[in-house]
């Protein structure tokens, strides 16, 4: 879920003259919309034919030919449709030993973001404090609902809030720009809305703006700074174990991205004429990275439909309904992020700016820090998130944790069975440790595991880290 899975983008030869500044992708969005509109009649006919062929009253529906034709029509309809934003579909959770209804409410709003509160309607108050947890979803192509599993895992023990980013093509030009500095402003405003009595979890891309927001608040001695921040699979320093995505950004440079992936939103979208990195180009990059796997998955769907394996077909639909739902990013935010994070490495160098003012991570000293990485992460390589500890030397040693999860890739860092069973409990313990550390009544993970708070972050591999970086969990404790 990097801010630039752009390996599938079209390469364009150098162009000189006035046309060079127009960009190769300028007409692509308009052509994409025309193509989608032209397919509407065929898509409608395919869907109607599928329904006729699947109707049990139709004798053909019980034949292999009929099932094959219905499956082919469904594949055509699914591969040519536009996937809308999925719903959260979280209506209840098990918290404090009771089944609790969950209501999703918007409690803060800006043109490019809504803050959602997953409010749990307890019949009886919980027996112990439920910390506020702000989950900052990435602005990287997919909707915030991609973190549904993350939210579900944290709801039993936390009062969860989520940043629900708005598709840029739906925001009118009159609502202004949205760049990296605006992102940081949004986060600071949300921390103020939550009153500082909260913890923040940044999943992938937002690790950088979250650290920027916290650093600015610390430098200004803001009383509403969060108590802790959890950075998960984030590109804090992409010079560490660079991945293919990082290398591609370095190779092509920011001008290539400006010319080749930025286009204007066409009419009749609300945000017409806004410059964006469109979702369909991002999806092209996502799909091309593992094209053979996606082709095989769709062939499997066809065979499942023919064989009548409804459960397997439904799993495919559920996954791709989410995966194929993408959103546009504003051009200014996308380009600033690619340049600062992947090309110039401005944050670890101390050169990144917020409204022209330098951001200094070394100012962070009141906020506890936990970093989480996946052993097989091919988007944010090992060490890129852990580098946050080097940038924050003033954080006390008893307020630091680093965890490397064995056997998971990028998505496994924040979703799936290992996240639920191994990562989420550690995050919950870390947050509770910070909640109670002020009163000195709780030292959760360290006390429960019998580990001294001064143990090193890893047994080996600590080169370049300050001496006060510690971990409450040794790497071999995964099992």
C-alpha positions in Angstrom: 0.0 0.0 0.0 2.8 2.4 -0.8 2.0 5.9 -2.0 3.3 4.9 -5.4 2.8 1.4 -6.7 3.7 2.9 -10.0 5.6 0.0 -11.6 2.9 -0.4 -14.2 2.8 3.2 -15.3 3.4 3.9 -19.0 7.0 5.0 -19.9 7.1 7.9 -22.3 10.1 9.1 -24.4 11.4 12.6 -23.7 9.4 15.4 -25.3 10.8 18.8 -26.0 8.9 22.0 -26.6 5.7 23.5 -25.2 3.9 20.1 -25.2 6.4 18.7 -22.7 4.6 20.4 -19.8 1.2 19.2 -20.7 1.9 15.6 -19.6 1.4 12.3 -21.4 -1.5 11.3 -19.1 -3.6 14.5 -19.5 -6.2 13.0 -21.9 -6.2 9.5 -20.3 -8.8 10.2 -17.7 -11.2 11.6 -20.3 -10.6 8.6 -22.6 -11.1 6.2 -19.6 -14.5 7.8 -18.9 -15.5 7.6 -22.5 -14.5 3.9 -22.7 -16.4 3.1 -19.5 -19.5 4.9 -20.8 -19.3 3.1 -24.1 -19.3 -0.3 -22.3 -22.4 0.4 -20.3 -24.9 -1.2 -22.7 -22.7 -4.3 -23.1 -22.3 -4.5 -19.3 -26.1 -4.3 -18.8 -26.8 -6.9 -21.4 -24.2 -9.3 -19.9 -25.7 -8.9 -16.4 -29.2 -9.5 -17.7 -28.0 -12.6 -19.6 -26.3 -13.9 -16.5 -29.5 -13.6 -14.5 -31.5 -15.4 -17.2 -28.9 -18.2 -17.5 -28.8 -18.7 -13.7 -32.6 -18.8 -13.2 -33.4 -22.3 -12.0 -36.6 -22.2 -14.1 -34.4 -22.1 -17.2 -33.4 -25.7 -18.2 -30.2 -24.4 -19.6 -29.1 -23.3 -16.2 -28.5 -26.9 -15.2 -26.2 -27.7 -18.1 -22.4 -27.2 -18.3 -22.9 -24.9 -21.3 -25.4 -22.7 -19.5 -23.2 -22.5 -16.3 -20.1 -21.6 -18.5 -22.0 -18.9 -20.3 -23.3 -17.4 -17.0 -19.8 -17.5 -15.5 -18.4 -15.8 -18.6 -21.0 -13.0 -18.5 -20.3 -12.5 -14.8 -16.6 -12.2 -15.4 -17.2 -9.7 -18.2 -19.5 -7.6 -16.0 -17.1 -7.6 -13.0 -14.0 -6.8 -15.0 -15.7 -3.8 -16.7 -17.7 -2.3 -13.9 -16.7 0.6 -11.6 -16.3 -0.4 -8.0 -17.7 2.0 -5.5 -16.5 2.6 -2.0 -17.3 -0.5 0.2 -19.2 -0.2 3.4 -17.6 -0.8 6.8 -20.1 -3.5 7.7 -19.2 -3.4 11.4 -22.3 -3.6 13.5 -21.1 -5.2 16.7 -18.1 -6.4 18.7 -17.3 -8.5 21.8 -15.9 -6.2 24.4 -15.4 -6.7 28.1 -17.2 -10.1 27.9 -20.4 -8.7 26.3 -21.8 -8.4 22.8 -21.8 -4.6 22.1 -23.6 -2.9 19.1 -21.3 -0.5 17.1 -22.6 2.7 15.5 -20.4 4.5 13.0 -20.7 8.3 13.4 -18.9 11.2 11.7 -17.6 13.4 14.4 -15.2 15.8 12.5 -15.3 16.9 8.9 -13.0 18.6 6.4 -13.3 18.6 2.5 -10.8 15.8 2.1 -11.4 13.7 5.3 -14.1 12.6 7.7 -13.3 11.4 11.2 -15.4 8.3 11.9 -16.1 7.2 15.5 -16.9 3.5 16.0 -19.1 4.1 19.0 -19.8 1.0 21.1 -23.1 1.1 22.9 -22.3 -0.6 26.2 -25.2 -1.8 28.3 -22.9 -1.9 31.3 -19.8 0.3 31.5 -16.5 -1.6 30.8 -14.6 -2.8 33.9 -11.4 -1.0 32.9 -10.5 2.1 30.8 -10.9 1.7 27.1 -8.2 4.0 25.5 -9.0 6.2 22.5 -7.2 5.0 19.4 -7.0 7.0 16.2 -6.3 4.8 13.2 -4.9 6.9 10.4 -5.6 5.2 7.1 -3.3 5.6 4.2 -4.1 8.0 1.3 -2.6 5.7 -1.2 -5.3 4.6 -3.7 -7.6 2.3 -1.7 -10.4 3.4 0.6 -10.1 3.5 4.3 -12.3 0.4 4.5 -9.2 -1.6 3.6 -8.5 -1.4 7.3 -11.8 -3.1 8.3 -9.9 -6.0 9.8 -7.6 -3.6 11.7 -10.6 -1.8 13.2 -12.3 -5.1 14.1 -9.2 -6.4 15.9 -8.9 -3.2 18.0 -12.5 -2.6 18.8 -12.8 -5.1 21.7 -10.3 -3.1 23.8 -10.2 0.4 22.4 -12.5 3.4 21.6 -11.6 3.5 17.9 -11.6 6.5 15.5 -10.6 6.3 11.8 -9.6 8.8 9.2 -11.9 8.3 6.2 -10.3 10.0 3.3 -12.5 11.5 0.5 -12.0 10.6 -3.1 -10.3 13.7 -4.7 -12.5 13.6 -7.8 -15.5 14.2 -5.5 -14.1 17.4 -3.9 -14.9 20.6 -5.8 -12.1 22.9 -6.9 -13.6 25.6 -4.7 -12.5 23.6 -1.6 -8.9 24.3 -2.4 -5.7 22.2 -2.4 -4.7 19.3 -0.3 -0.9 18.7 0.0 1.4 17.1 2.6 1.2 20.2 4.9 -2.6 20.1 4.8 -2.5 16.5 5.7 -0.4 17.4 8.8 -2.9 20.2 9.6 -5.8 17.7 9.5 -4.0 15.4 11.9 -3.2 18.2 14.4 -6.8 19.3 14.2 -8.0 15.8 14.9 -5.7 15.5 17.9 -7.2 18.7 19.2 -10.7 17.3 18.6 -9.8 14.2 20.6 -8.4 16.3 23.4 -5.0 14.8 23.5 -6.2 11.8 25.5 -5.6 9.4 22.7 -3.2 7.1 20.9 -2.5 7.1 17.2 -1.8 4.2 14.9 -0.4 5.0 11.4 -0.7 2.2 8.8 1.9 2.4 6.1 2.0 5.8 4.2 0.7 8.0 7.1 3.7 7.1 9.3 5.4 10.1 7.8 2.7 12.8 8.3 1.9 11.4 11.7 5.5 11.8 12.8 5.5 15.3 11.2 2.3 16.3 13.1 3.6 14.9 16.4 7.0 16.6 15.9 5.3 20.0 15.2 3.1 19.7 18.2 6.0 18.7 20.5 8.1 21.6 19.2 5.2 24.0 20.0 4.6 22.3 23.4 1.0 21.5 22.4 -0.9 20.1 25.3 -3.1 18.0 22.9 -0.2 15.8 21.7 -1.2 12.1 21.7 0.2 9.8 24.4 1.7 7.3 21.9 2.1 6.6 18.3 2.3 3.2 16.6 4.0 3.2 13.2 3.3 0.1 11.1 5.1 -0.7 7.9 5.7 3.0 7.1 8.4 4.5 4.8 10.1 6.6 7.5 13.5 6.2 5.8 13.4 4.5 2.4 17.2 4.4 2.2 17.0 1.3 4.5 16.5 -1.9 2.6 15.1 -0.1 -0.5 12.4 -2.1 -2.4 11.5 -2.1 -6.1 9.0 0.8 -5.5 11.8 2.9 -3.9 14.3 2.1 -6.6 11.8 3.0 -9.3 11.1 6.5 -7.8 14.8 7.1 -7.6 15.4 6.0 -11.2 12.6 8.1 -12.8 12.6 11.3 -10.7 9.8 13.6 -9.8 9.4 15.2 -13.3 8.6 11.8 -14.8 5.7 11.4 -12.4 4.5 14.9 -13.0 4.4 14.3 -16.7 3.1 10.7 -16.8 0.7 10.1 -14.0 -1.0 13.4 -13.3 -4.2 14.3 -15.1 -7.3 16.4 -14.7 -10.7 15.1 -13.4 -13.2 15.1 -16.3 -16.8 16.3 -16.1 -19.3 15.3 -14.7 -17.4 14.5 -11.5 -17.8 17.0 -8.7 -14.1 17.7 -8.7 -13.9 18.3 -12.4 -10.6 19.9 -13.6 -8.8 19.1 -10.3 -5.4 17.7 -11.0 -5.1 14.2 -9.6 -3.2 10.9 -9.7 -6.3 8.9 -10.8 -7.4 5.6 -9.2 -7.5 3.7 -12.4 -3.8 4.4 -13.0 -3.0 3.3 -9.5 -5.0 0.1 -10.0 -3.0 -0.5 -13.2 0.2 -0.4 -11.1 -1.3 -2.6 -8.3 -2.4 -5.3 -10.8 0.7 -5.3 -12.9 2.9 -6.1 -9.9 1.3 -9.5 -9.6 -0.6 -9.9 -12.9 -0.2 -13.6 -13.2 -1.8 -14.1 -9.8 -4.8 -11.9 -10.6 -5.3 -13.7 -13.9 -5.2 -17.0 -12.1 -7.7 -15.8 -9.5 -10.2 -14.8 -12.1 -9.8 -18.1 -13.9 -10.4 -19.8 -10.6 -13.6 -17.7 -10.2 -14.8 -19.0 -13.6 -14.2 -22.6 -12.6 -15.8 -22.1 -9.2 -18.9 -20.7 -10.9 -19.2 -23.5 -13.3 -18.7 -26.1 -10.6 -21.2 -24.4 -8.3 -18.7 -23.7 -5.6 -20.5 -20.7 -4.1 -18.3 -20.3 -1.0 -15.1 -19.9 -3.0 -16.7 -17.6 -5.5 -18.1 -15.4 -2.7 -14.6 -15.1 -1.2 -13.3 -14.0 -4.5 -16.0 -11.4 -4.9 -15.5 -10.1 -1.3 -11.7 -9.6 -1.9 -12.0 -8.0 -5.3 -14.9 -5.8 -4.4 -12.5 -4.2 -1.9 -9.3 -4.4 -4.0 -10.7 -2.9 -7.2 -12.3 0.0 -5.4 -9.8 2.8 -5.7 -9.8 6.6 -5.2 -8.0 9.5 -6.8 -5.3 11.4 -4.9 -4.6 15.1 -5.3 -1.6 15.8 -7.5 0.1 18.1 -5.1 -0.1 15.6 -2.2 1.0 12.7 -4.4 4.0 14.5 -5.9 5.1 16.0 -2.6 5.0 12.6 -1.0 6.9 10.8 -3.7 9.6 13.6 -3.7 10.0 13.9 0.0 9.7 10.3 1.0 11.1 8.3 -1.9 13.5 10.6 -3.7 15.0 13.2 -1.4 14.5 11.4 2.0 13.6 14.7 3.5 12.3 13.4 6.9 15.3 11.4 8.0 17.7 14.2 6.7 15.8 16.8 8.8 14.9 18.7 5.6 11.1 18.2 5.4 9.0 21.4 5.8 5.5 22.1 7.1 4.3 25.4 5.6 7.9 26.4 5.2 8.9 25.6 8.7 11.4 22.7 9.3 10.0 19.6 11.1 12.4 18.2 13.7 11.5 14.7 14.9 14.1 15.0 17.7 11.7 17.4 19.4 9.5 14.4 20.3 9.9 13.4 23.9 6.4 13.1 25.5 5.0 10.6 23.0 5.7 6.9 23.3 6.8 5.1 20.1 6.1 1.6 18.8 7.2 0.5 15.4 6.0 -2.7 13.6 7.5 -4.3 10.6 6.8 -7.5 8.6 9.6 -9.9 7.8 8.6 -10.3 4.2 7.4 -6.8 3.5 8.2 -5.9 -0.1 6.7 -2.4 0.0 8.3 -0.9 3.1 11.5 -2.9 3.6 12.9 -4.1 6.9 14.4 -1.1 8.8 12.4 1.7 7.1 9.9 2.0 10.0 12.4 1.1 12.7 14.4 4.1 11.6 11.9 6.2 13.5 13.8 5.4 16.7 17.0 7.0 15.4 15.1 10.2 14.6 13.6 10.5 18.1 16.5 10.1 20.6 14.7 12.1 23.3 11.9 9.5 23.9 12.6 7.7 27.2 13.8 4.1 27.0 10.7 2.8 28.8 8.5 4.3 26.1 9.9 2.5 23.1 9.0 -0.8 21.4 10.0 -2.3 18.1 8.5 -5.5 16.8 9.3 -7.4 13.7 6.6 -9.9 12.9 8.0 -13.2 11.3 6.3 -14.6 8.3 4.2 -11.7 7.1 4.3 -9.3 4.2 3.1 -5.7 3.9 -0.7 -6.4 4.3 0.0 -9.0 7.1 1.4 -6.1 9.2 -2.1 -4.7 9.7 -4.6 -7.5 8.7 -5.0 -11.2 8.8 -4.7 -14.0 11.4 -1.2 -13.1 12.5 -2.1 -9.5 13.0 -5.1 -10.5 15.1 -3.2 -13.1 17.2 0.3 -11.7 17.5 0.5 -8.0 16.5 -2.8 -6.5 17.8 -2.3 -7.9 21.4 1.2 -6.4 21.6 -0.1 -3.0 20.4 -2.9 -3.2 22.9 -0.5 -4.0 25.7 1.8 -1.2 24.6 -1.0 1.3 24.7 -2.2 0.2 28.1 1.3 0.4 29.4 1.4 4.1 28.4 -2.1 4.7 29.8 -1.1 3.5 33.3 2.5 4.5 33.3 1.7 8.0 34.6 0.2 6.5 37.7 2.7 3.7 37.9 0.1 1.0 38.3 0.6 -1.0 35.1 3.7 -2.3 33.3 1.7 -4.8 31.2 3.9 -6.5 28.6 7.2 -6.1 30.5 5.8 -7.4 33.7 3.8 -10.2 32.1 6.8 -11.4 30.1 9.3 -10.9 32.8 11.5 -8.7 30.7 13.4 -5.7 32.0 12.5 -2.4 30.5 16.2 -1.8 29.7 16.6 -4.8 27.4 17.9 -3.9 23.9 15.6 -3.5 21.0 17.0 -6.6 19.3 19.7 -9.2 20.0 22.0 -7.8 17.4 21.1 -5.6 14.5 21.1 -2.4 16.6 23.8 -0.6 14.6 23.1 3.1 14.3 20.3 3.1 17.0 20.7 5.2 20.1 21.4 3.2 23.3 18.0 4.0 24.8 16.0 2.2 22.1 14.4 -0.7 23.9 11.9 -3.5 23.1 9.5 -5.1 25.4 9.4 -8.1 23.1 12.4 -10.1 21.9 12.2 -11.2 18.3 12.0 -14.9 19.2 8.8 -14.4 21.2 6.6 -14.6 18.1 5.3 -18.0 19.0 
